[in-house]
Amino acid sequence: PLLPPCILFFSAGLCKTRPTDIVFIIDSSRSVRPSEFEQVKVFLAKVIEGLDVGPNATRVGVVNYASRVKNEVSLKTHRTKAGLIKAVTKIEPLSTGTMTGLAIQFALNVAFSEFEGARVKSPDISKVAIIVTDGRPQDNVKDVALRARDAGIEIFAIGVGRVDMSTLKQMASDPLDDHVDYVESYSVIEKLTKKFQEAFCVSDLCATGDHDCEQVCISSPGSYKCACKDGFTLMDDGRSCSACSNSATDVVFLIDGSKSVRPENFELVKKWINQIVDKLDVSDSKAHVGLVQYSSSVRQEFPLGRHNNKKDLKDAVKKMAYMERGTMTGQALRYLTDNSFSSGQGARPGVAKVGIVFTDGRSQDYIGDAAKKAKEHGFKMYAVGVGNAVEDELKEIASEPTGEHYFYTADFKAMTQIAKKLQINICEEEDPCECNSLVKFQKKVEDALQALTKKYILYNGMSKRIALLENKIV
């Protein structure tokens, strides 16, 4: 495929800027020295250099403020990158107070108005304000910033030096981690250039691997859709594929809630469970899911069949409280075999059984007999380990071939990759009765054909003999 017309230097041809109305709101109060203001202008020019500037692409405006506000560059003024950068270099500091709230109000009412070149609000056009300031505002910013965000303007706040961080957070859009930046001085503000170039680009998410398609990823501008290989069906989650989409399955998660997991990581484990739930066809007749947590003891969170739609199921997973004690994995495996997959706990007779065991450390009891018993019962066992989990124990728990049934990562944050790889494809086994009936029928047909063949041969022989006798008589 042809590359897009504007390729950014930092992304090896994977990034193109999306159509955006961007307004820079720059503080030029007296605390910003002339040399520092020049560095702000260099930063603006470098960010602009990475944008696809044009009337149908990205439009850029610049608002300069101190005690008063000045509209230096309108969104409609410059249609070329060169003209825009030249205009930025000519901006002079105002060198008075710091009326940041007034500047945001001006941007909302004037700079982002259609009269000044802003485009009509549309899902295809982003509205972005980038505020650069180094001090505490002399007016209120919280309310006016909220009004701007409510109007659909995404606000980035860059603080320099002795800036008031709480003010930055009041102005910026959520999530704050993505929209609030701090640099120690204007001399290093250029290090934010790449971040802001990337913030306005549309990535080929399939090419960068930033997608969760199980098999095939199909790119579209700034987005993607998933597909499956021949012989597989795309599941309801729009991401995962199944060769056996009609099969009923009972799935039980066995989750380590020991002290070593830690509360923040336990939240990641719950998200990981729900990632896998998203890949299942949860319903009354197909996948049923149960959840068991263990530490020094075993606690059933909910049995199979209690929640037979994804919303209720995922909500129940989110409510699971962290036990925070020991690691008795062997005891938990025995509970899985003896209780979780029993009919009294909602397991269905004749339905495939899948156990998914998660742990982050060495078991404090013996797991061998319990792991063996689970597999002898015909359960398909997956073992997932993180951090200090012992790989030999994981392999002992996992079904054959172990390479497809055990997973390990050192970092809880990488568990999302395991969720993508872990495939629960259970195909319905052929009914041996039906198979035997088919074999018997086939044998009857073959016997009948053989009998007919013998009769034909016999009939053919007799016909020849009769013909010979008739010839002799004549």
Secondary structure, 3 states (H helix, E strand, C coil): CCCCCCCCCCCCCCEEECCEEEEEEEECCCCCCHHHHHHHHHHHHHHHHCCCECCCCEEEEEEEECCCEEEEECCCCCCCHHHHHHHHHCCCCCCCCCCHHHHHHHHHHHHCCHHHCCCCCECCEEEEEEEEECCCCCCCCHHHHHHHHHCCEEEEEEEECCCCHHHHHHHCCCCHHHHEEEECCHHHHHHHHHHHHHHCEEECHHHHCCCCCCCEEEEECCEEEEECCCCCEECCCCCCEECCCCCCEEEEEEEECEHHHCHHHHHHHHHHHHHHHHHCCECCCCEEEEEEEECCCEEEEECCCCCCCHHHHHHHHHCCCCCCECCCHHHHHHHHHHHHCCHHHCCCCCCEEEEEEEECCCCCCCCHHHHHHHHHCCCEEEEEEECCCCHHHHHHHCCCCHHHHEEEECCHHHHHHHHHHCCCCCCCCCCHHHHHHHHHHHHHHHHHHHHHHHHHHHHHHHHHHHHHHHHHHC
